Amino acid sequence: MIASETGPQVIIVGAGPGGAVLGFLLAQSGVRTALIERHTDFSREFRGEVLMPGGLEPFEQMGLWRQLDDLPHVVIERIKVHTKHKQVVDLEFSESILDKYRPRWISQPDLLEMLVNEAARFPNFKLIRGATVRELIHKDDRVVGVTLASKTGAQELRGDFVVGADGRASRIRACSNVTVERDPLPMDVVWIRIPKPEQENRQFRNEARLYVGGGNILICAPTPDEKLQLAWIIAKGSFRNLRSRGFPALIDEMAMHVDDDLARHLRRCRKDGVNPFLLSTVSDHVQNWTTPGMLLIGDAAHTMSPVGGQGLNMAIRDAIVAANHLRPVFRLGSDPSEWDAAAQRVQQERTEEIRTIQRFQSYPPRILFKDVWWTRTLLWLLPYLSKGRTMEVHRGNLLSRILWGTSDVRLAETEERSLKRGSP
């Protein structure tokens, strides 16, 4: 058993972006923090690594912008929307309007390693790698720790408060017996990563592409490792039939729905042996993020659909709000009722944005997957109505709700940071 030492201790389960950001912020403010990660390292492939402005801005507030900017990334300068093999809209993320917070595809393994390394600078932070949480430990109807399994055997980790940040398959959520409400989605996503075209095809360097039509949606974006990430959104349950036809046939079908230059490149990749990865899409939320001694954040509290690249951003914003409410009560008091009240305030502050974004995410697939007369008519008219025009995206646009979020999330300064800023 690992027992709690002097002072409150927060146990965070899951070293994804939400858990790692919260671990850094708690440790920075002097709270004793243990962050548990079931993998021994972050060297694995992640899908959907886009940070929107609403997820980027907090890094400057945390004082980690330089560290973030040094990580491998691709700044997305525009999104080109195509239908019927024609470009209909060029959504441009103007640097003069969005400043340095233009969307970027970032290496998530490097991002997580940076965050835990920054947290490790504080002596009150501990990262436990290669340990899987099995159960919650309860005492007097409160969560007081977790049981762990690792190569060294089973053990208990006791603490004052547990935060579940362990993603869409959250063990903490499962152990908490919370009520989950699910929103049915008609889609799954096939992820494929292929080599980026040769250097002369510079149009793929800093742009994402969205292809819609015929009941199909395909997204293409460059990644920091000189690849193209393709997300092909398909009808839920149809992947088995696609996979049985083989990878070349899958590539050929995708090529039928894109513009000529990407279609040619896809066909060149037919024999590369790239394995498609299926992501079964989920959109849900728990009724109560918190029980005595425990709080859920990120996908553990509200699994986000991949539409609009919101998963990382909502988890980071959850962590900022959680830090704002948890740091004062853990630094200044030892009353468990105050910790629980602070956790409840986190849910109260975050619920409206999460539900608004989830509703927004549900509309495009429900509309674009309908290959009926009115959607075909709309997509046929779009090239003529838009004439391939360029539109600048900024805070005043409708898309700003996806870019920046729907609420004002800002990190409250700790006493130490406030004093440092005011020092000569």
C-alpha positions as CSV (number, residue, x, y, z in Angstrom):
1,M,0.0,0.0,0.0
2,I,1.1,3.5,-0.8
3,A,-0.2,5.7,2.0
4,S,-0.9,9.4,1.8
5,E,1.7,11.6,3.4
6,T,1.1,15.0,5.0
7,G,-1.4,17.3,3.3
8,P,-4.1,16.6,0.8
9,Q,-3.3,14.4,-2.1
10,V,-5.0,14.3,-5.5
11,I,-4.8,11.1,-7.6
12,I,-5.3,11.7,-11.3
13,V,-6.0,8.6,-13.4
14,G,-5.0,9.0,-17.0
15,A,-2.1,11.1,-18.4
16,G,-3.9,12.3,-21.5
17,P,-4.1,16.0,-22.2
18,G,-6.7,16.7,-19.6
19,G,-5.0,14.7,-16.9
20,A,-1.5,15.9,-17.7
21,V,-2.6,19.6,-17.8
22,L,-4.5,19.2,-14.4
23,G,-1.5,17.4,-12.9
24,F,0.8,20.2,-13.9
25,L,-1.4,22.9,-12.6
26,L,-2.1,21.2,-9.3
27,A,1.6,20.5,-8.7
28,Q,2.5,24.0,-9.7
29,S,0.3,25.4,-7.0
30,G,1.7,23.1,-4.3
31,V,-0.9,20.4,-4.2
32,R,0.5,16.9,-3.8
33,T,-0.4,15.1,-7.0
34,A,0.0,11.6,-8.3
35,L,-0.7,11.0,-12.0
36,I,-1.3,7.4,-13.1
37,E,-0.7,6.3,-16.7
38,R,-1.3,2.7,-17.7
39,H,1.2,2.7,-20.5
40,T,5.0,2.9,-19.8
41,D,5.5,5.7,-22.4
42,F,3.5,7.8,-24.9
43,S,5.1,6.3,-28.0
44,R,2.0,5.1,-29.8
45,E,-0.2,6.4,-32.5
46,F,-3.0,8.8,-31.7
47,R,-5.8,9.9,-33.9
48,G,-7.3,13.4,-34.0
49,E,-4.5,15.5,-32.6
50,V,-5.8,18.9,-33.6
51,L,-5.6,21.8,-31.1
52,M,-8.1,24.5,-31.8
53,P,-7.6,28.1,-30.5
54,G,-9.7,27.3,-27.4
55,G,-7.3,24.5,-26.6
56,L,-4.1,26.4,-27.6
57,E,-4.7,29.7,-25.6
58,P,-4.5,28.0,-22.2
59,F,-0.9,27.0,-22.8
60,E,0.0,30.7,-22.8
61,Q,-1.9,31.2,-19.7
62,M,0.0,28.3,-18.1
63,G,3.3,29.8,-19.1
64,L,4.0,26.8,-21.4
65,W,3.6,28.5,-24.8
66,R,7.3,28.3,-25.7
67,Q,7.4,24.6,-24.8
68,L,4.3,23.9,-26.8
69,D,5.6,25.9,-29.8
70,D,8.8,23.8,-29.8
71,L,6.9,20.6,-30.3
72,P,6.5,19.0,-33.8
73,H,3.3,20.5,-35.3
74,V,1.6,21.7,-38.4
75,V,-0.3,25.0,-38.5
76,I,-3.5,24.6,-40.4
77,E,-3.9,27.8,-42.4
78,R,-7.1,26.9,-44.3
79,I,-9.7,24.3,-44.9
80,K,-10.8,23.7,-48.4
81,V,-14.4,22.3,-48.7
82,H,-15.1,20.2,-51.8
83,T,-18.3,18.7,-53.3
84,K,-18.9,17.0,-56.6
85,H,-15.1,17.2,-57.2
86,K,-15.2,21.0,-57.0
87,Q,-13.9,23.4,-54.4
88,V,-16.8,25.3,-53.0
89,V,-15.3,27.3,-50.1
90,D,-11.9,28.1,-48.8
91,L,-12.0,28.7,-45.1
92,E,-8.9,30.7,-44.2
93,F,-7.6,31.1,-40.7
94,S,-6.2,34.5,-40.9
95,E,-3.0,35.1,-38.9
96,S,-3.9,38.7,-38.4
97,I,-7.2,37.8,-36.8
98,L,-6.4,34.5,-35.0
99,D,-2.8,35.6,-34.2
100,K,-0.8,32.6,-33.2
101,Y,-3.8,30.5,-32.2
102,R,-4.5,29.1,-35.6
103,P,-5.5,25.4,-35.4
104,R,-2.5,23.1,-35.4
105,W,-2.0,19.3,-35.7
106,I,0.4,18.5,-32.9
107,S,2.3,15.4,-31.9
108,Q,0.3,14.1,-28.9
109,P,3.1,11.9,-27.6
110,D,5.5,14.9,-27.5
111,L,2.8,17.1,-26.0
112,L,2.1,14.6,-23.2
113,E,5.8,14.1,-22.5
114,M,6.4,17.8,-22.3
115,L,3.5,18.3,-19.8
116,V,4.6,15.5,-17.5
117,N,8.3,16.7,-17.7
118,E,7.2,20.2,-16.7
119,A,5.1,18.9,-13.9
120,A,8.0,16.8,-12.7
121,R,9.9,20.0,-11.9
122,F,7.8,20.2,-8.8
123,P,8.8,17.9,-5.9
124,N,5.1,17.4,-5.0
125,F,4.3,15.7,-8.3
126,K,4.7,12.0,-9.0
127,L,4.1,10.1,-12.3
128,I,3.3,6.4,-12.0
129,R,3.8,4.7,-15.4
130,G,2.7,1.2,-16.4
131,A,0.0,0.9,-13.7
132,T,-3.6,0.0,-14.4
133,V,-6.4,1.1,-12.1
134,R,-8.6,-1.9,-11.1
135,E,-11.0,-0.5,-8.5
136,L,-11.9,2.5,-6.4
137,I,-11.3,2.4,-2.7
138,H,-14.2,3.6,-0.6
139,K,-14.3,4.5,3.1
140,D,-17.4,6.0,4.8
141,D,-19.1,6.4,1.4
142,R,-16.2,8.4,0.0
143,V,-13.6,7.6,-2.6
144,V,-10.2,7.5,-0.8
145,G,-7.9,5.9,-3.4
146,V,-7.5,3.3,-6.1
147,T,-6.2,-0.2,-6.4
148,L,-3.4,-0.7,-9.0
149,A,-2.0,-3.6,-11.0
150,S,1.5,-3.4,-12.5
151,K,4.5,-5.6,-13.2
152,T,5.4,-5.3,-9.5
153,G,2.0,-6.7,-8.4
154,A,-1.1,-5.3,-6.9
155,Q,-1.1,-2.3,-4.6
156,E,-3.2,0.4,-3.1
157,L,-2.7,4.1,-3.6
158,R,-4.5,6.2,-1.0
159,G,-5.4,9.8,-1.4
160,D,-7.9,12.5,-0.5
161,F,-9.4,13.0,-3.9
162,V,-9.5,11.0,-7.2
163,V,-9.9,12.6,-10.7
164,G,-10.8,10.3,-13.6
165,A,-9.3,11.6,-16.8
166,D,-8.9,8.2,-18.4
167,G,-10.8,8.7,-21.6
168,R,-13.7,7.2,-23.4
169,A,-13.2,3.7,-21.9
170,S,-12.8,5.2,-18.4
171,R,-12.3,2.7,-15.6
172,I,-13.1,5.3,-13.0
173,R,-16.4,6.0,-14.7
174,A,-17.2,2.3,-14.8
175,C,-16.3,1.9,-11.1
176,S,-18.4,4.9,-10.1
177,N,-21.8,3.5,-11.2
178,V,-22.7,6.9,-12.7
179,T,-25.6,7.2,-15.1
180,V,-24.5,7.6,-18.7
181,E,-26.7,9.3,-21.4
182,R,-25.8,8.4,-25.0
183,D,-26.6,10.3,-28.2
184,P,-27.0,7.9,-31.1
185,L,-24.7,8.7,-34.0
186,P,-25.1,7.2,-37.5
187,M,-21.4,7.0,-38.2
188,D,-18.0,5.4,-37.6
189,V,-14.6,6.8,-38.7
190,V,-11.9,4.9,-40.7
191,W,-8.5,6.4,-40.0
192,I,-5.8,5.9,-42.6
193,R,-2.3,7.5,-42.5
194,I,-0.4,7.6,-45.8
195,P,2.8,9.3,-46.9
196,K,2.5,13.0,-47.9
197,P,3.0,13.7,-51.6
198,E,6.4,14.8,-52.9
199,Q,7.7,18.2,-52.1
200,E,6.4,19.8,-55.3
201,N,2.8,19.3,-54.0
202,R,3.0,22.1,-51.6
203,Q,-0.8,22.6,-51.5
204,F,-0.9,19.8,-48.8
205,R,1.6,21.5,-46.5
206,N,-0.7,23.6,-44.4
207,E,-4.2,22.9,-45.5
208,A,-6.9,20.5,-44.5
209,R,-9.6,19.4,-47.0
210,L,-13.2,18.4,-46.5
211,Y,-15.0,16.4,-49.1
212,V,-18.8,15.9,-48.9
213,G,-21.4,14.4,-51.2
214,G,-23.1,11.2,-52.1
215,G,-23.6,10.3,-48.5
216,N,-19.8,10.4,-47.9
217,I,-17.6,12.6,-45.8
218,L,-13.8,12.5,-46.0
219,I,-11.3,14.7,-44.2
220,C,-7.6,15.0,-45.1
221,A,-5.0,16.9,-43.1
222,P,-1.2,17.0,-42.9
223,T,0.6,15.7,-39.8
224,P,4.0,16.6,-38.2
225,D,5.6,13.4,-39.4
226,E,5.2,14.2,-43.1
227,K,2.1,12.1,-43.5
228,L,-1.5,12.7,-44.5
229,Q,-4.2,11.7,-42.0
230,L,-7.4,10.7,-43.7
231,A,-10.7,10.3,-41.8
232,W,-13.3,8.6,-43.8
233,I,-16.7,8.9,-42.1
234,I,-18.8,5.9,-43.0
235,A,-22.2,4.5,-42.0
236,K,-22.1,2.8,-38.6
237,G,-21.6,-0.9,-38.9
238,S,-20.4,-0.8,-42.6
239,F,-16.7,-1.3,-42.0
240,R,-16.8,-5.1,-42.0
241,N,-18.0,-5.1,-45.6
242,L,-15.4,-2.5,-46.6
243,R,-12.5,-4.4,-45.0
244,S,-13.5,-7.7,-46.6
245,R,-12.9,-6.0,-50.0
246,G,-9.3,-5.3,-49.1
247,F,-7.2,-2.1,-48.7
248,P,-6.8,-1.3,-52.5
249,A,-10.5,-1.4,-53.0
250,L,-11.0,0.9,-50.0
251,I,-8.5,3.4,-51.4
252,D,-10.2,3.2,-54.9
253,E,-13.6,4.1,-53.3
254,M,-12.2,7.0,-51.4
255,A,-10.5,8.3,-54.5
256,M,-13.9,8.5,-56.2
257,H,-15.0,11.2,-53.8
258,V,-12.0,13.5,-53.8
259,D,-10.4,16.0,-56.2
260,D,-8.0,14.9,-58.9
261,D,-4.6,15.6,-57.2
262,L,-5.6,13.7,-54.0
263,A,-7.2,10.9,-56.0
264,R,-3.9,10.4,-58.0
265,H,-1.9,10.3,-54.7
266,L,-4.3,7.8,-53.1
267,R,-4.0,5.5,-56.1
268,R,-0.2,5.6,-55.8
269,C,-0.6,4.4,-52.2
270,R,-2.8,1.4,-53.1
271,K,-0.1,-1.1,-52.5
272,D,1.6,0.4,-49.5
273,G,-0.1,-2.0,-47.1
274,V,-1.3,0.7,-44.8
275,N,-3.8,-0.7,-42.2
276,P,-7.0,1.2,-41.7
277,F,-8.1,1.8,-38.1
278,L,-11.8,1.9,-37.2
279,L,-12.9,4.3,-34.5
280,S,-16.4,3.5,-33.4
281,T,-17.9,7.0,-32.7
282,V,-19.5,7.7,-29.4
283,S,-21.1,10.8,-28.0
284,D,-22.3,10.6,-24.4
285,H,-22.2,12.3,-21.0
286,V,-22.6,11.3,-17.4
287,Q,-25.4,12.9,-15.4
288,N,-23.1,13.5,-12.4
289,W,-19.4,14.2,-13.0
290,T,-18.7,13.8,-9.3
291,T,-19.4,11.7,-6.3
292,P,-17.9,12.2,-2.8
293,G,-14.1,12.1,-3.2
294,M,-14.2,11.8,-7.0
295,L,-14.5,13.9,-10.2
296,L,-14.6,13.0,-13.9
297,I,-13.2,15.2,-16.7
298,G,-12.6,15.0,-20.4
299,D,-14.0,12.0,-22.3
300,A,-14.5,10.2,-19.0
301,A,-17.2,12.7,-18.3
302,H,-18.4,13.4,-21.8
303,T,-17.1,11.4,-24.8
304,M,-17.0,13.7,-27.8
305,S,-17.7,12.8,-31.4
306,P,-14.7,13.3,-33.7
307,V,-16.7,16.0,-35.7
308,G,-14.8,19.3,-35.4
309,G,-11.8,17.9,-33.6
310,Q,-13.1,18.8,-30.1
311,G,-11.9,15.9,-27.8
312,L,-8.4,17.3,-26.9
313,N,-9.7,20.9,-26.6
314,M,-12.7,20.1,-24.3
315,A,-10.4,17.9,-22.0
316,I,-7.9,20.8,-21.7
317,R,-10.6,23.3,-21.0
318,D,-12.1,20.9,-18.3
319,A,-8.7,20.7,-16.7
320,I,-8.3,24.5,-16.6
321,V,-11.7,24.9,-14.9
322,A,-11.0,22.0,-12.5
323,A,-7.7,23.6,-11.5
324,N,-9.4,26.9,-10.9
325,H,-11.8,25.3,-8.4
326,L,-9.7,22.6,-6.8
327,R,-6.4,24.4,-6.2
328,P,-7.8,26.9,-3.6
329,V,-9.7,24.3,-1.5
330,F,-6.7,21.9,-1.4
331,R,-4.2,24.6,-0.6
332,L,-6.3,26.4,2.1
333,G,-8.5,23.8,3.7
334,S,-8.9,20.2,4.6
335,D,-12.7,19.9,4.8
336,P,-13.8,17.1,2.4
337,S,-17.2,18.8,1.9
338,E,-15.3,21.8,0.4
339,W,-13.5,19.5,-2.1
340,D,-16.8,18.0,-3.1
341,A,-18.5,21.4,-3.5
342,A,-15.6,22.5,-5.7
343,A,-15.9,19.5,-7.9
344,Q,-19.6,20.2,-8.3
345,R,-18.8,23.7,-9.4
346,V,-16.6,22.3,-12.1
347,Q,-19.5,20.4,-13.6
348,Q,-21.8,23.4,-13.3
349,E,-19.4,25.6,-15.2
350,R,-18.6,23.1,-17.9
351,T,-21.9,21.5,-18.7
352,E,-23.4,24.2,-21.0
353,E,-20.4,24.3,-23.3
354,I,-20.1,20.5,-23.5
355,R,-23.8,20.0,-24.3
356,T,-23.7,22.9,-26.9
357,I,-20.7,21.5,-28.7
358,Q,-22.1,17.9,-28.7
359,R,-25.4,19.2,-30.2
360,F,-23.4,21.1,-32.9
361,Q,-21.3,17.9,-33.6
362,S,-24.5,15.9,-34.2
363,Y,-25.8,18.0,-37.0
364,P,-23.3,17.5,-39.9
365,P,-23.4,13.7,-40.1
366,R,-27.2,13.6,-39.8
367,I,-27.5,16.0,-42.7
368,L,-24.7,15.0,-45.0
369,F,-25.3,11.2,-44.6
370,K,-28.7,11.7,-46.1
371,D,-28.3,10.9,-49.8
372,V,-31.7,12.1,-50.7
373,W,-33.1,14.6,-53.3
374,W,-32.8,17.7,-51.1
375,T,-29.2,17.0,-50.0
376,R,-28.2,16.2,-53.5
377,T,-29.8,19.4,-54.7
378,L,-28.1,21.5,-52.0
379,L,-24.7,20.0,-52.8
380,W,-25.3,20.5,-56.5
381,L,-26.1,24.2,-56.0
382,L,-23.2,24.9,-53.6
383,P,-20.5,25.3,-56.2
384,Y,-22.6,27.9,-58.0
385,L,-23.7,29.7,-54.9
386,S,-20.2,30.0,-53.3
387,K,-18.1,30.2,-56.6
388,G,-15.1,28.8,-54.7
389,R,-14.8,32.0,-52.6
390,T,-12.5,32.5,-49.7
391,M,-13.9,33.2,-46.2
392,E,-11.9,34.4,-43.3
393,V,-12.6,32.6,-40.0
394,H,-12.4,34.7,-36.9
395,R,-14.1,35.1,-33.5
396,G,-17.1,36.8,-35.1
397,N,-18.0,33.8,-37.4
398,L,-20.4,31.0,-36.6
399,L,-17.4,28.6,-36.7
400,S,-15.9,30.4,-33.8
401,R,-18.0,28.2,-31.5
402,I,-15.9,25.3,-32.7
403,L,-12.6,27.2,-32.7
404,W,-12.8,29.0,-29.4
405,G,-15.6,27.2,-27.5
406,T,-18.8,28.7,-26.3
407,S,-17.7,29.9,-22.8
408,D,-14.9,32.0,-21.5
409,V,-12.3,29.6,-20.0
410,R,-9.4,31.3,-18.4
411,L,-6.8,30.1,-15.9
412,A,-7.1,31.8,-12.5
413,E,-3.6,33.0,-11.4
414,T,-2.0,31.3,-8.4
415,E,-0.5,33.5,-5.8
416,E,3.0,32.6,-6.9
417,R,2.4,33.5,-10.5
418,S,0.7,36.7,-9.6
419,L,3.7,37.7,-7.4
420,K,6.1,36.7,-10.1
421,R,4.4,38.8,-12.7
422,G,4.4,41.8,-10.4
423,S,8.1,41.4,-9.6
424,P,10.7,43.7,-11.2
